[in-house]
């Protein structure tokens, strides 16, 4: 039995499913859409989602698992712009851990992000243990102290060593890490896509995030002790990370950026 099932009574032969398929899996037959030989379906779900009559089903993306979008709330252009502009990188957090329920919701949203050829391939580590977060900070600092960055980052290092300020994860109570197979070419790009979804969603449940750039840098060094700290399996790598917590302060303004630079050809 093939991937595709078509309800002939519902099918109006509009060919939207065929035209929207990025892998050219479908063709029009006498009775409606048909799966081509040697199908290369990437399970994107376009064929099922675009059908105006609900006539097509795909075993990789079942119709009964999809959500009807026609009555979902849609932001208008101004709301969408303000929503995006309101996102801030949070570097001061309340001394309050995030519940497992909310952390799980974050990564569940993250997995829905678009990825190259729907390759996905990203796994998540949710760090709930505050002591483990602190160990990650100390290890990162030690690695920076031994790296070529130590001179350019001496201010960051001294604020940590002398003033006791967490300059790596900013006192965030939780950390979310993405991992992937080390030979997966789309690992970094897909991870960025996933964590961008996560950070945009976070304020809707009262949370703030910030990309953990120094941690990422040190996690990417060959033989990094951070891999052992988080029990990363052999053959896997850390691809990205964000700190997560409840913001200590709230922002009252939407901040502007540099003037737009664009070329039209």
Helices and strands as residue ranges (DSSP letters): E 4-6, H 16-20, E 26-28, E 33-35, H 46-50, E 56-58, G 63-65, H 77-85, H 100-110, G 116-118, E 123-127, H 130-145, H 154-161, E 174-181, H 187-202, G 203-205, E 208-211, H 213-219, H 225-229, E 236-245
